[in-house]
Amino acid sequence: MLKADLKDRFREGSLLLLSDDLQTRLTGIRTLEQISKESDEHYWHVMDLLTAYIRRNASYEPRYAGRGTLIGRDIETVLSVIARRSHYYGNGESAPLNLEEAILQGSSALKASHLEGSNLYRADLSGADLRGTNLRGTNL
């Protein structure tokens, strides 16, 4: 794939994240995940963008109450992308993920994932399923 094509797809995926429509945002997340798998050059930019998306958009919203989670489907989808990623800090990633102050309450997406070294300072992980998750060196 041409570099220009990847850049265009990255730009398109990034813009889709700004939509008010959930399905459009999910399409953007899937587009960005695919780019992270296809391009080592774009991999970290995708992870950085997706963690920024979580920090900006993960918030307490009453509409999610009673569903077993306080986070939206888009946030849970991004967390799934993070859990499936091929690299992690110390193994292909030169910097830790930044999920500082993210509200990840009730998430099941991070089970058995690599979060070592991540910045989870003041993140709300209550009720999150972190069984098997590597949290070594994580800033909690």
PALUMZA-618609 format. One record per residue: residue number from 0; residue in three letters; x, y, z of N, C-alpha, C in turn. Coordinates in steps of 0.001 Angstrom, whole numbers, plus 500000, padded with zeros to 6 digits. Example, Ala and Ser with C-alpha at 12.3 -4.5 7.8 and 13.67 -1.06 7.14 Angstrom:
2
ATOM; num; residuo; nX; nY; nZ; caX; caY; caZ; cX; cY; cZ
ATOM; 0; ALA; 513190; 494310; 507800; 512300; 495500; 507800; 513200; 496700; 507800;
ATOM; 1; SER; 512850; 497750; 507080; 513670; 498940; 507140; 512900; 500030; 507870;
This chain:
140
ATOM; num; residuo; nX; nY; nZ; caX; caY; caZ; cX; cY; cZ
ATOM; 0; MET; 500842; 498818; 500000; 500000; 500000; 500000; 500885; 501243; 500000;
ATOM; 1; LEU; 500500; 502228; 499235; 501257; 503469; 499133; 501155; 504280; 500422;
ATOM; 2; LYS; 502238; 504984; 500753; 502241; 505835; 501949; 501118; 506859; 501914;
ATOM; 3; ALA; 500889; 507425; 500732; 499836; 508438; 500597; 498470; 507842; 500923;
ATOM; 4; ASP; 498239; 506596; 500501; 496964; 505934; 500804; 496780; 505765; 502309;
ATOM; 5; LEU; 497836; 505345; 503006; 497764; 505181; 504456; 497519; 506511; 505146;
ATOM; 6; LYS; 498187; 507544; 504691; 497983; 508867; 505284; 496544; 509335; 505084;
ATOM; 7; ASP; 496008; 509100; 503895; 494620; 509483; 503613; 493655; 508690; 504494;
ATOM; 8; ARG; 493905; 507399; 504633; 493044; 506562; 505474; 493158; 506964; 506942;
ATOM; 9; PHE; 494374; 507311; 507384; 494564; 507766; 508758; 493775; 509054; 508991;
ATOM; 10; ARG; 493884; 509975; 508061; 493154; 511240; 508174; 491644; 510978; 508196;
ATOM; 11; GLU; 491174; 510112; 507303; 489749; 509785; 507239; 489281; 509133; 508541;
ATOM; 12; GLY; 490041; 508140; 509041; 489678; 507487; 510295; 489645; 508465; 511451;
ATOM; 13; SER; 490598; 509373; 511485; 490653; 510388; 512539; 489431; 511289; 512499;
ATOM; 14; LEU; 489051; 511694; 511307; 487890; 512574; 511160; 486594; 511862; 511539;
ATOM; 15; LEU; 486508; 510567; 511257; 485306; 509815; 511611; 485093; 509770; 513122;
ATOM; 16; LEU; 486165; 509847; 513884; 486053; 509848; 515344; 485322; 511080; 515874;
ATOM; 17; LEU; 485256; 512115; 515068; 484619; 513367; 515493; 483105; 513370; 515295;
ATOM; 18; SER; 482588; 512349; 514649; 481166; 512293; 514318; 480287; 512158; 515565;
ATOM; 19; ASP; 479076; 512663; 515480; 478088; 512469; 516535; 477440; 511087; 516440;
ATOM; 20; ASP; 477593; 510438; 515292; 476971; 509140; 515040; 477881; 508006; 515517;
ATOM; 21; LEU; 477363; 507141; 516381; 478145; 506048; 516942; 478693; 505133; 515853;
ATOM; 22; GLN; 477877; 504728; 514893; 478338; 503810; 513850; 479482; 504411; 513035;
ATOM; 23; THR; 479428; 505696; 512805; 480501; 506375; 512080; 481789; 506347; 512895;
ATOM; 24; ARG; 481680; 506601; 514198; 482866; 506548; 515062; 483446; 505134; 515102;
ATOM; 25; LEU; 482589; 504123; 515165; 483063; 502738; 515176; 483784; 502394; 513873;
ATOM; 26; THR; 483295; 502916; 512762; 483976; 502720; 511474; 485357; 503350; 511520;
ATOM; 27; GLY; 485464; 504537; 512098; 486756; 505200; 512247; 487713; 504395; 513102;
ATOM; 28; ILE; 487211; 503824; 514175; 488043; 503007; 515070; 488550; 501777; 514330;
ATOM; 29; ARG; 487667; 501111; 513585; 488078; 499921; 512821; 489093; 500283; 511741;
ATOM; 30; THR; 488896; 501422; 511091; 489840; 501878; 510069; 491220; 502099; 510677;
ATOM; 31; LEU; 491252; 502765; 511816; 492526; 503037; 512475; 493197; 501753; 512964;
ATOM; 32; GLU; 492419; 500818; 513468; 493004; 499544; 513891; 493659; 498843; 512703;
ATOM; 33; GLN; 492981; 498832; 511567; 493545; 498179; 510382; 494858; 498846; 509962;
ATOM; 34; ILE; 494898; 500151; 510021; 496134; 500879; 509691; 497255; 500478; 510638;
ATOM; 35; SER; 496947; 500347; 511936; 497977; 499976; 512914; 498542; 498594; 512624;
ATOM; 36; LYS; 497742; 497736; 512024; 498206; 496390; 511672; 499020; 496381; 510385;
ATOM; 37; GLU; 498742; 497314; 509501; 499391; 497355; 508189; 500689; 498148; 508172;
ATOM; 38; SER; 500830; 499091; 509102; 501948; 500024; 509007; 502628; 500255; 510359;
ATOM; 39; ASP; 503867; 499789; 510455; 504631; 500076; 511674; 504853; 501578; 511833;
ATOM; 40; GLU; 504970; 502264; 510721; 505185; 503716; 510753; 503994; 504454; 511375;
ATOM; 41; HIS; 502800; 503964; 511129; 501592; 504618; 511641; 501086; 504008; 512954;
ATOM; 42; TYR; 501661; 502877; 513343; 501175; 502139; 514509; 501051; 503032; 515749;
ATOM; 43; TRP; 502158; 503690; 516134; 502121; 504467; 517373; 501192; 505671; 517246;
ATOM; 44; HIS; 501117; 506268; 516076; 500204; 507403; 515887; 498762; 506961; 516132;
ATOM; 45; VAL; 498425; 505763; 515679; 497075; 505231; 515903; 496839; 505012; 517394;
ATOM; 46; MET; 497768; 504363; 518083; 497592; 504102; 519519; 497497; 505404; 520315;
ATOM; 47; ASP; 498320; 506364; 519961; 498293; 507659; 520631; 496952; 508360; 520410;
ATOM; 48; LEU; 496460; 508314; 519189; 495175; 508930; 518873; 494031; 508236; 519607;
ATOM; 49; LEU; 494043; 506911; 519630; 492957; 506176; 520279; 492971; 506360; 521796;
ATOM; 50; THR; 494137; 506423; 522409; 494168; 506672; 523855; 493733; 508110; 524162;
ATOM; 51; ALA; 494078; 509046; 523304; 493596; 510427; 523481; 492075; 510469; 523346;
ATOM; 52; TYR; 491551; 509685; 522416; 490090; 509604; 522232; 489427; 509114; 523527;
ATOM; 53; ILE; 490014; 508096; 524140; 489462; 507581; 525402; 489527; 508654; 526479;
ATOM; 54; ARG; 490675; 509281; 526631; 490812; 510307; 527682; 489814; 511440; 527494;
ATOM; 55; ARG; 489541; 511771; 526256; 488629; 512888; 525976; 487154; 512494; 526099;
ATOM; 56; ASN; 486833; 511255; 525769; 485432; 510868; 525636; 484899; 509906; 526683;
ATOM; 57; ALA; 485755; 509275; 527452; 485271; 508351; 528478; 484807; 509174; 529670;
ATOM; 58; SER; 483510; 509209; 529858; 482965; 510002; 530952; 481739; 509305; 531513;
ATOM; 59; TYR; 481378; 509718; 532715; 480176; 509166; 533322; 478962; 509705; 532588;
ATOM; 60; GLU; 478159; 508803; 532071; 476941; 509224; 531391; 475794; 508356; 531875;
ATOM; 61; PRO; 474745; 508967; 532382; 473621; 508207; 532927; 473001; 507223; 531934;
ATOM; 62; ARG; 473102; 507482; 530638; 472445; 506612; 529657; 473018; 505197; 529659;
ATOM; 63; TYR; 474212; 505012; 530226; 474813; 503688; 530256; 474482; 502932; 531543;
ATOM; 64; ALA; 473850; 503587; 532475; 473539; 502959; 533750; 472649; 501737; 533541;
ATOM; 65; GLY; 472905; 500717; 534318; 472095; 499515; 534249; 472523; 498546; 533160;
ATOM; 66; ARG; 473543; 498881; 532396; 474002; 497992; 531332; 475254; 497231; 531761;
ATOM; 67; GLY; 475637; 497339; 533023; 476810; 496640; 533503; 478097; 497411; 533262;
ATOM; 68; THR; 477996; 498540; 532597; 479167; 499358; 532339; 478743; 500811; 532257;
ATOM; 69; LEU; 479639; 501682; 532599; 479355; 503102; 532477; 480063; 503695; 531269;
ATOM; 70; ILE; 480654; 502860; 530454; 481362; 503376; 529285; 480598; 503017; 528023;
ATOM; 71; GLY; 480779; 503822; 527016; 480071; 503622; 525761; 480686; 502530; 524899;
ATOM; 72; ARG; 479923; 502137; 523907; 480374; 501084; 522991; 481635; 501495; 522238;
ATOM; 73; ASP; 481739; 502777; 521904; 482934; 503238; 521194; 484175; 503120; 522070;
ATOM; 74; ILE; 484047; 503451; 523348; 485182; 503350; 524265; 485554; 501883; 524458;
ATOM; 75; GLU; 484566; 501027; 524638; 484831; 499594; 524791; 485503; 499033; 523527;
ATOM; 76; THR; 485119; 499534; 522367; 485731; 499095; 521114; 487189; 499528; 521040;
ATOM; 77; VAL; 487483; 500762; 521431; 488871; 501224; 521445; 489687; 500384; 522432;
ATOM; 78; LEU; 489128; 500081; 523581; 489834; 499250; 524553; 490109; 497859; 523985;
ATOM; 79; SER; 489189; 497342; 523196; 489404; 496054; 522527; 490548; 496136; 521535;
ATOM; 80; VAL; 490646; 497238; 520820; 491765; 497452; 519887; 493080; 497452; 520662;
ATOM; 81; ILE; 493091; 498141; 521785; 494294; 498189; 522616; 494652; 496784; 523102;
ATOM; 82; ALA; 493658; 496028; 523513; 493906; 494673; 524005; 494442; 493753; 522902;
ATOM; 83; ARG; 494021; 493978; 521674; 494444; 493125; 520549; 495745; 493567; 519889;
ATOM; 84; ARG; 496268; 494714; 520287; 497427; 495246; 519573; 498602; 494282; 519629;
ATOM; 85; SER; 499444; 494339; 518618; 500539; 493386; 518471; 501778; 493770; 519271;
ATOM; 86; HIS; 501914; 495024; 519626; 503068; 495494; 520386; 502598; 495964; 521758;
ATOM; 87; TYR; 503530; 496124; 522644; 503243; 496736; 523937; 504532; 497339; 524451;
ATOM; 88; TYR; 504426; 498152; 525495; 505586; 498879; 526012; 506706; 497904; 526359;
ATOM; 89; GLY; 507869; 498156; 525796; 509007; 497279; 525992; 509089; 496169; 524958;
ATOM; 90; ASN; 508063; 496025; 524141; 508041; 495019; 523086; 507450; 495646; 521817;
ATOM; 91; GLY; 508202; 496580; 521249; 507761; 497231; 520019; 507190; 498623; 520220;
ATOM; 92; GLU; 506833; 498965; 521434; 506367; 500320; 521741; 507438; 501006; 522580;
ATOM; 93; SER; 507839; 502191; 522156; 508896; 502901; 522879; 508352; 503780; 523990;
ATOM; 94; ALA; 507047; 503947; 524039; 506423; 504766; 525079; 505208; 504019; 525635;
ATOM; 95; PRO; 504884; 504257; 526892; 503707; 503606; 527472; 502410; 504277; 527013;
ATOM; 96; LEU; 501323; 503527; 527079; 500013; 504091; 526775; 499627; 505092; 527860;
ATOM; 97; ASN; 498930; 506132; 527467; 498481; 507138; 528428; 496964; 507083; 528529;
ATOM; 98; LEU; 496498; 506483; 529611; 495062; 506419; 529892; 494756; 507146; 531196;
ATOM; 99; GLU; 495552; 508167; 531484; 495394; 508945; 532713; 493980; 509511; 532807;
ATOM; 100; GLU; 493372; 509299; 533984; 492042; 509802; 534318; 490935; 509261; 533420;
ATOM; 101; ALA; 491211; 508200; 532681; 490179; 507595; 531837; 489192; 506818; 532703;
ATOM; 102; ILE; 487952; 506854; 532330; 486924; 506111; 533047; 486691; 504810; 532290;
ATOM; 103; LEU; 487187; 503737; 532867; 487133; 502422; 532241; 486261; 501474; 533064;
ATOM; 104; GLN; 485415; 502053; 533860; 484580; 501329; 534810; 483737; 500265; 534113;
ATOM; 105; GLY; 483861; 499034; 534593; 483040; 497940; 534095; 483498; 497340; 532781;
ATOM; 106; SER; 484608; 497782; 532246; 485069; 497263; 530957; 485501; 495808; 531079;
ATOM; 107; SER; 485184; 495039; 530060; 485669; 493659; 529989; 486693; 493511; 528872;
ATOM; 108; ALA; 486953; 494576; 528145; 487797; 494513; 526952; 489277; 494332; 527253;
ATOM; 109; LEU; 489723; 494693; 528434; 491154; 494660; 528734; 491610; 493366; 529390;
ATOM; 110; LYS; 490725; 492408; 529533; 491067; 491124; 530141; 492233; 490489; 529387;
ATOM; 111; ALA; 493237; 490059; 530138; 494415; 489362; 529596; 495163; 490187; 528548;
ATOM; 112; SER; 495252; 491482; 528760; 495960; 492343; 527806; 497283; 492820; 528391;
ATOM; 113; HIS; 498052; 493500; 527567; 499346; 494043; 527977; 499209; 495535; 528246;
ATOM; 114; LEU; 499227; 495892; 529518; 499183; 497302; 529907; 500437; 497707; 530668;
ATOM; 115; GLU; 501460; 496869; 530628; 502657; 497173; 531397; 503197; 498549; 531050;
ATOM; 116; GLY; 503556; 499273; 532120; 504123; 500602; 531968; 503113; 501693; 531673;
ATOM; 117; SER; 501858; 501339; 531463; 500848; 502339; 531086; 500602; 503349; 532194;
ATOM; 118; ASN; 500195; 504536; 531787; 499824; 505568; 532734; 498322; 505451; 532984;
ATOM; 119; LEU; 497974; 504892; 534129; 496573; 504753; 534531; 496288; 505600; 535771;
ATOM; 120; TYR; 497110; 506632; 535967; 496950; 507491; 537130; 495536; 508075; 537156;
ATOM; 121; ARG; 494860; 507882; 538270; 493502; 508383; 538498; 492483; 507830; 537506;
ATOM; 122; ALA; 492804; 506739; 536845; 491828; 506077; 535968; 490844; 505316; 536854;
ATOM; 123; ASP; 489598; 505291; 536462; 488579; 504556; 537206; 488465; 503161; 536595;
ATOM; 124; LEU; 489012; 502186; 537294; 488999; 500801; 536835; 488014; 499944; 537620;
ATOM; 125; SER; 487160; 500580; 538430; 486247; 499811; 539267; 485340; 498941; 538405;
ATOM; 126; GLY; 485269; 497689; 538774; 484431; 496732; 538053; 485006; 496246; 536735;
ATOM; 127; ALA; 486173; 496751; 536335; 486791; 496308; 535082; 487374; 494912; 535283;
ATOM; 128; ASP; 487251; 494068; 534279; 487799; 492716; 534332; 489237; 492766; 533847;
ATOM; 129; LEU; 490161; 492719; 534780; 491584; 492796; 534463; 492295; 491464; 534735;
ATOM; 130; ARG; 491519; 490383; 534829; 492132; 489074; 535052; 493124; 488769; 533931;
ATOM; 131; GLY; 494336; 488417; 534322; 495361; 488059; 533357; 496033; 489240; 532681;
ATOM; 132; THR; 495636; 490448; 533027; 496224; 491647; 532428; 497571; 491942; 533078;
ATOM; 133; ASN; 498568; 492216; 532254; 499898; 492535; 532764; 499937; 494023; 533118;
ATOM; 134; LEU; 500040; 494303; 534395; 500074; 495680; 534900; 501443; 496045; 535461;
ATOM; 135; ARG; 502448; 495255; 535149; 503793; 495497; 535672; 504263; 496905; 535285;
ATOM; 136; GLY; 504735; 497649; 536275; 505282; 498981; 536043; 504240; 500035; 535705;
ATOM; 137; THR; 502970; 499681; 535865; 501898; 500637; 535535; 501796; 501702; 536603;
ATOM; 138; ASN; 501593; 502937; 536165; 501386; 504055; 537073; 499912; 504094; 537437;
ATOM; 139; LEU; 499626; 503603; 538637; 498248; 503623; 539116; 498110; 504760; 540075;
